[in-house]
Amino acid sequence: MADQDAAEMGPPAWPPWTSLLLRAMSKRRTWVALFLAVYAALLCSSWSLLGSVRAWYYAAVGGAHPAAAVAWPAALYASVMYGAVFGLLSMGAALAVAAPAMLVTWITVLVLLAFAGKPRRSLVAEGRRATADIARLALRVLLREGNAVAALCAAASFTALLLGRRDDGEAAAAGS
């Protein structure tokens, strides 16, 4: 009797929020939104560091004429610091998004190896090798992407700092 009731009810249904979550996580825009959210959180947490670099730059070239020799080394140092901060931020945000994908890849490889009939000892060895390969590839990609973002941000901030300083000098000269 109890078996008939269980057979008529069928398998237990997933809660509605679970299927909604699974559908949302399978979309690319969800991962893009997650990347942007993590990047925004990291940026907010490091905002004081960026502000201190900016304050240092303005203090270093505060009384100098825009064409003075002190303006460009300070701008170079500040832009390298900006590039480093933004490069680390982008690597952190990319790691937050890539970690679940790496975990799914690792599990898939191990399950496929287990279904292929590999013995347990061989499966452990292949799993360690797969883990090392996935981690090495992820680290290489993260470093490449982080360095590209860092270089782009450093070049843009160097240009912005020097052009902004030149505009300040022209405005001061016009005001006198």
Backbone torsions as a table, in degrees:
resi	resn	phi	psi	omega
1	MET	NA	-47.6	-179.9
2	ALA	-66.9	-32.8	178.6
3	ASP	-67.1	-36.5	179.2
4	GLN	-67.0	-39.7	178.8
5	ASP	-65.2	-40.2	179.3
6	ALA	-68.2	-35.9	179.8
7	ALA	-71.0	-35.1	-179.3
8	GLU	-71.9	-32.1	-178.4
9	MET	-74.1	-27.2	179.8
10	GLY	81.1	-173.4	-178.8
11	PRO	-70.0	153.0	179.4
12	PRO	-64.0	137.7	-177.7
13	ALA	-83.2	149.6	175.7
14	TRP	-72.6	146.3	173.6
15	PRO	-63.5	149.9	-176.7
16	PRO	-59.8	-34.5	-178.6
17	TRP	-69.1	-27.9	179.7
18	THR	-68.9	-45.7	179.5
19	SER	-67.5	-34.7	176.9
20	LEU	-65.1	-41.7	178.4
21	LEU	-64.9	-42.5	179.0
22	LEU	-63.9	-41.1	177.9
23	ARG	-65.8	-40.1	-179.3
24	ALA	-67.1	-39.9	-177.8
25	MET	-72.9	-14.7	178.7
26	SER	-86.1	-4.6	-179.7
27	LYS	-90.8	143.7	179.6
28	ARG	-67.9	-36.6	-178.4
29	ARG	-65.9	-27.0	175.8
30	THR	-65.7	-41.8	179.7
31	TRP	-70.2	-33.7	175.9
32	VAL	-66.4	-42.6	178.0
33	ALA	-64.0	-38.9	177.2
34	LEU	-64.0	-43.0	177.3
35	PHE	-59.7	-47.1	-179.3
36	LEU	-65.5	-37.3	178.9
37	ALA	-65.7	-43.4	178.8
38	VAL	-66.7	-41.2	179.4
39	TYR	-63.3	-41.2	178.6
40	ALA	-65.5	-39.6	178.3
41	ALA	-65.2	-42.4	178.1
42	LEU	-66.3	-38.4	179.3
43	LEU	-65.9	-42.0	177.5
44	CYS	-62.7	-38.5	-178.9
45	SER	-72.7	-22.7	-179.6
46	SER	-106.1	13.5	-177.4
47	TRP	-62.7	-36.7	-179.5
48	SER	-66.5	-34.4	176.7
49	LEU	-64.8	-43.5	177.8
50	LEU	-64.1	-38.7	177.8
51	GLY	-65.1	-37.1	179.5
52	SER	-70.9	-34.9	175.1
53	VAL	-64.1	-42.7	179.3
54	ARG	-64.9	-42.2	178.8
55	ALA	-64.7	-39.4	177.5
56	TRP	-62.3	-42.9	-179.2
57	TYR	-61.8	-46.9	-178.9
58	TYR	-67.4	-31.6	176.0
59	ALA	-71.0	-35.3	-178.4
60	ALA	-70.1	-34.9	-177.3
61	VAL	-113.2	18.8	-174.3
62	GLY	-56.1	-52.9	-175.9
63	GLY	-96.8	-0.5	-175.2
64	ALA	-80.7	148.8	173.3
65	HIS	-70.3	147.3	-177.0
66	PRO	-56.7	-28.8	-178.6
67	ALA	-90.9	2.1	-177.2
68	ALA	-66.7	159.2	-176.0
69	ALA	-71.1	-17.5	-176.8
70	VAL	-81.5	-16.6	-173.6
71	ALA	-70.2	-45.5	-173.7
72	TRP	-76.6	-34.9	176.1
73	PRO	-65.4	-37.8	178.0
74	ALA	-66.1	-39.5	177.7
75	ALA	-65.8	-37.7	178.2
76	LEU	-64.8	-45.9	178.9
77	TYR	-63.3	-45.1	-179.6
78	ALA	-64.6	-39.1	-179.9
79	SER	-69.3	-34.2	175.1
80	VAL	-65.2	-39.6	177.3
81	MET	-65.5	-43.0	176.4
82	TYR	-60.5	-45.1	179.4
83	GLY	-61.5	-41.3	179.1
84	ALA	-64.5	-43.1	-179.7
85	VAL	-63.8	-48.2	-178.4
86	PHE	-69.1	-33.3	175.9
87	GLY	-64.7	-44.4	177.1
88	LEU	-65.5	-37.9	177.5
89	LEU	-62.7	-43.8	-178.8
90	SER	-68.5	-35.5	177.0
91	MET	-67.0	-39.1	177.3
92	GLY	-65.2	-41.8	178.9
93	ALA	-68.3	-40.2	178.6
94	ALA	-66.7	-35.9	177.6
95	LEU	-66.1	-37.6	178.8
96	ALA	-63.9	-31.8	179.2
97	VAL	-87.0	-33.5	-175.9
98	ALA	-78.6	-25.0	-176.8
99	ALA	-58.8	-47.1	177.5
100	PRO	-63.8	-36.2	178.8
101	ALA	-66.8	-39.2	177.2
102	MET	-65.4	-38.9	179.1
103	LEU	-64.4	-42.1	178.1
104	VAL	-64.6	-40.9	178.1
105	THR	-62.1	-44.8	-179.4
106	TRP	-62.3	-45.6	179.7
107	ILE	-64.0	-41.3	179.6
108	THR	-61.0	-44.9	179.6
109	VAL	-62.0	-44.3	-179.7
110	LEU	-66.0	-39.7	178.9
111	VAL	-66.4	-42.2	178.6
112	LEU	-64.2	-38.3	176.7
113	LEU	-66.3	-37.4	178.8
114	ALA	-67.3	-40.0	178.4
115	PHE	-70.1	-23.8	178.6
116	ALA	-74.5	-7.8	175.9
117	GLY	91.8	22.1	178.4
118	LYS	-69.5	142.1	174.3
119	PRO	-66.8	160.2	-174.0
120	ARG	-60.1	-44.2	-179.9
121	ARG	-63.9	-41.6	178.1
122	SER	-66.2	-37.0	179.1
123	LEU	-64.3	-40.1	177.7
124	VAL	-64.9	-43.6	179.5
125	ALA	-64.6	-44.3	177.8
126	GLU	-64.5	-36.9	178.0
127	GLY	-63.8	-41.8	177.4
128	ARG	-64.9	-41.2	179.1
129	ARG	-65.1	-42.4	178.8
130	ALA	-64.7	-39.8	178.2
131	THR	-61.8	-45.0	179.4
132	ALA	-64.2	-42.0	179.8
133	ASP	-64.8	-44.4	-179.3
134	ILE	-65.2	-43.8	179.4
135	ALA	-64.5	-41.2	179.6
136	ARG	-64.3	-45.2	179.0
137	LEU	-63.9	-42.6	179.9
138	ALA	-64.4	-41.5	179.0
139	LEU	-64.8	-41.0	179.2
140	ARG	-62.7	-44.0	179.4
141	VAL	-66.7	-43.0	179.2
142	LEU	-61.2	-43.2	179.2
143	LEU	-65.6	-40.8	179.5
144	ARG	-63.8	-46.7	-179.7
145	GLU	-66.6	-42.0	179.7
146	GLY	-64.3	-40.2	178.2
147	ASN	-66.9	-37.7	178.4
148	ALA	-64.9	-44.4	178.4
149	VAL	-64.9	-41.9	179.7
150	ALA	-62.1	-44.6	179.4
151	ALA	-65.0	-42.6	179.0
152	LEU	-63.5	-45.2	179.5
153	CYS	-67.2	-38.3	178.6
154	ALA	-64.4	-44.2	179.5
155	ALA	-65.3	-42.7	-179.9
156	ALA	-66.3	-41.6	-179.2
157	SER	-71.4	-34.3	176.5
158	PHE	-61.7	-46.5	178.0
159	THR	-62.9	-44.8	-178.5
160	ALA	-65.1	-39.9	179.6
161	LEU	-66.7	-42.6	-180.0
162	LEU	-71.1	-43.0	178.7
163	LEU	-67.8	-37.7	177.4
164	GLY	-65.0	-37.6	178.3
165	ARG	-68.3	-38.5	179.0
166	ARG	-66.5	-40.2	178.1
167	ASP	-64.8	-37.4	177.6
168	ASP	-64.1	-40.5	179.7
169	GLY	-66.7	-40.1	178.6
170	GLU	-67.3	-37.0	179.2
171	ALA	-68.7	-37.9	178.7
172	ALA	-68.6	-38.2	179.2
173	ALA	-68.3	-37.3	179.6
174	ALA	-71.8	-30.5	-178.5
175	GLY	-77.1	-21.6	-177.2
176	SER	-81.0	NA	NA
